[in-house]
Amino acid sequence: MFEIVFEDPETREKKYVHQTSWGLTTRTIGVLIMVHGDNQGLVLPPRVARVQAVLVPCGITASLGEERKDQLLDFCRLQEAKLSSGSVRCQGDYRDNYSPGWKFNHWELKGVPELGKGEHILSSMSIVSYFTVAIDS
């Protein structure tokens, strides 16, 4: 559509409208979702994903004690800082109003490094990839 003008209410002069086309943009986003999504959700390529890894602290129970809990959370934050300094866009999920199971479900499709008491003691990390899900699941 060309030659679309409007009358400026202040100057009473005719001005051209600024047009945009959202058709290509919305179609491109739709194709991106269709290509990178399935029945379990959307997994964007690492270059596109806002967050590439999420750390969820595990093993925090009422019997753990505040000191051990703080040590575990500090360990998770240290690992988060190491990953971030290595150009991995990551974040820790330190919300205490959700269980680890809920967080795993929430972050399942992102490939979540699991840090718990065992990993803390051994100074190791378990990494779960989205692609380890069985085909018939």
GUGUVEX-541431 format. One record per residue (C-alpha): residue number from 1; residue in one letter; x, y, z. Coordinates in Angstrom, 3 decimals, always signed. Layout:
BEGIN
PT  nr rest       xx       yy       zz
PT NUM    A        X        Y        Z
...
***
This chain:
BEGIN
PT  nr rest       xx       yy       zz
PT   1    M   +0.000   +0.000   +0.000
PT   2    F   +1.572   +3.210   -1.192
PT   3    E   +0.811   +6.914   -1.044
PT   4    I   -0.983   +6.651   +2.313
PT   5    V   -1.138  +10.078   +3.901
PT   6    F   -2.741  +11.676   +6.920
PT   7    E   -3.430  +15.232   +7.917
PT   8    D   -1.282  +16.496  +10.785
PT   9    P   -3.756  +17.959  +13.312
PT  10    E   -1.371  +20.758  +14.318
PT  11    T   -0.056  +21.977  +10.957
PT  12    R   -2.894  +20.714   +8.748
PT  13    E   -0.340  +19.479   +6.267
PT  14    K   -0.418  +16.071   +4.609
PT  15    K   +2.226  +13.597   +5.830
PT  16    Y   +3.093  +10.076   +4.816
PT  17    V   +2.440   +7.292   +7.324
PT  18    H   +5.225   +5.056   +8.578
PT  19    Q   +4.385   +1.479   +7.666
PT  20    T   +5.736   -1.773   +9.004
PT  21    S   +5.081   -5.320   +7.985
PT  22    W   +4.709   -7.876  +10.745
PT  23    G   +3.972  -10.737   +8.360
PT  24    L   +7.556  -11.868   +7.844
PT  25    T   +8.461  -11.401  +11.509
PT  26    T   +5.596  -13.445  +12.938
PT  27    R   +6.025  -16.144  +10.307
PT  28    T   +9.743  -16.400  +11.064
PT  29    I   +9.069  -16.769  +14.794
PT  30    G   +6.435  -19.406  +14.023
PT  31    V   +8.879  -21.384  +11.878
PT  32    L  +11.540  -21.118  +14.605
PT  33    I   +9.117  -22.559  +17.169
PT  34    M   +7.952  -25.314  +14.817
PT  35    V  +11.511  -26.354  +13.932
PT  36    H  +12.930  -26.278  +17.468
PT  37    G   +9.888  -27.427  +19.423
PT  38    D   +8.150  -30.711  +20.050
PT  39    N   +5.514  -32.123  +22.417
PT  40    Q   +7.776  -31.424  +25.391
PT  41    G   +8.367  -27.769  +24.561
PT  42    L  +10.846  -25.472  +22.881
PT  43    V  +14.641  -25.882  +22.830
PT  44    L  +16.385  -23.003  +21.122
PT  45    P  +19.909  -23.369  +19.728
PT  46    P  +22.571  -22.126  +22.195
PT  47    R  +23.366  -19.077  +20.058
PT  48    V  +19.724  -17.954  +20.225
PT  49    A  +18.814  -19.058  +23.762
PT  50    R  +18.760  -16.299  +26.351
PT  51    V  +19.844  -18.783  +29.035
PT  52    Q  +22.066  -21.711  +28.024
PT  53    A  +22.327  -23.434  +31.422
PT  54    V  +20.420  -23.297  +34.700
PT  55    L  +21.807  -24.464  +38.033
PT  56    V  +19.298  -25.971  +40.475
PT  57    P  +20.614  -26.694  +43.995
PT  58    C  +19.546  -30.162  +45.220
PT  59    G  +19.471  -31.849  +48.597
PT  60    I  +18.266  -28.862  +50.584
PT  61    T  +16.048  -30.275  +53.324
PT  62    A  +14.985  -29.127  +56.783
PT  63    S  +17.559  -31.495  +58.331
PT  64    L  +20.441  -30.076  +56.262
PT  65    G  +21.120  -27.146  +58.583
PT  66    E  +21.648  -23.497  +57.715
PT  67    E  +25.441  -23.714  +57.553
PT  68    R  +25.483  -26.630  +55.072
PT  69    K  +22.676  -24.989  +53.078
PT  70    D  +24.682  -21.763  +52.812
PT  71    Q  +27.790  -23.737  +51.781
PT  72    L  +25.828  -25.533  +49.059
PT  73    L  +24.305  -22.296  +47.759
PT  74    D  +27.726  -20.599  +47.791
PT  75    F  +29.142  -23.567  +45.845
PT  76    C  +26.344  -23.237  +43.278
PT  77    R  +26.958  -19.502  +42.947
PT  78    L  +30.676  -20.172  +42.452
PT  79    Q  +29.902  -22.651  +39.650
PT  80    E  +27.496  -20.124  +38.126
PT  81    A  +30.242  -17.479  +38.152
PT  82    K  +32.716  -19.915  +36.546
PT  83    L  +30.267  -20.797  +33.779
PT  84    S  +29.403  -17.129  +33.211
PT  85    S  +33.073  -16.163  +32.991
PT  86    G  +33.507  -18.843  +30.323
PT  87    S  +30.914  -17.167  +28.067
PT  88    V  +28.046  -19.490  +29.037
PT  89    R  +24.844  -17.566  +29.649
PT  90    C  +23.628  -19.230  +32.829
PT  91    Q  +21.607  -18.537  +35.924
PT  92    G  +20.952  -20.279  +39.214
PT  93    D  +17.425  -21.107  +40.325
PT  94    Y  +17.684  -20.314  +44.037
PT  95    R  +13.964  -19.868  +44.670
PT  96    D  +13.094  -21.550  +47.945
PT  97    N   +9.343  -21.533  +47.397
PT  98    Y   +9.577  -24.321  +44.765
PT  99    S  +10.808  -27.887  +45.132
PT 100    P  +13.729  -29.150  +43.033
PT 101    G  +11.279  -31.439  +41.199
PT 102    W   +9.189  -28.449  +40.159
PT 103    K  +12.333  -26.596  +39.063
PT 104    F  +13.570  -29.623  +37.082
PT 105    N  +10.230  -29.808  +35.323
PT 106    H  +10.376  -26.074  +34.652
PT 107    W  +13.939  -26.197  +33.286
PT 108    E  +13.824  -29.716  +31.794
PT 109    L  +14.243  -28.602  +28.236
PT 110    K  +17.221  -26.373  +28.898
PT 111    G  +19.835  -29.003  +29.898
PT 112    V  +20.245  -28.384  +33.625
PT 113    P  +23.549  -28.961  +35.490
PT 114    E  +22.602  -30.674  +38.779
PT 115    L  +24.520  -29.647  +41.902
PT 116    G  +23.765  -31.397  +45.180
PT 117    K  +25.501  -32.598  +48.322
PT 118    G  +27.307  -35.354  +46.411
PT 119    E  +28.586  -33.001  +43.729
PT 120    H  +29.615  -30.498  +46.389
PT 121    I  +31.637  -33.098  +48.311
PT 122    L  +33.249  -34.496  +45.138
PT 123    S  +33.542  -31.060  +43.445
PT 124    S  +31.886  -32.529  +40.364
PT 125    M  +28.900  -31.664  +38.202
PT 126    S  +26.242  -33.782  +36.459
PT 127    I  +24.931  -32.418  +33.176
PT 128    V  +21.670  -33.659  +31.670
PT 129    S  +21.109  -33.044  +27.977
PT 130    Y  +17.683  -32.604  +26.449
PT 131    F  +18.572  -35.195  +23.842
PT 132    T  +18.960  -37.992  +26.426
PT 133    V  +15.165  -38.295  +26.605
PT 134    A  +14.012  -41.599  +25.114
PT 135    I  +12.358  -41.320  +21.709
PT 136    D   +9.158  -43.057  +22.802
PT 137    S   +8.738  -40.894  +25.943
***
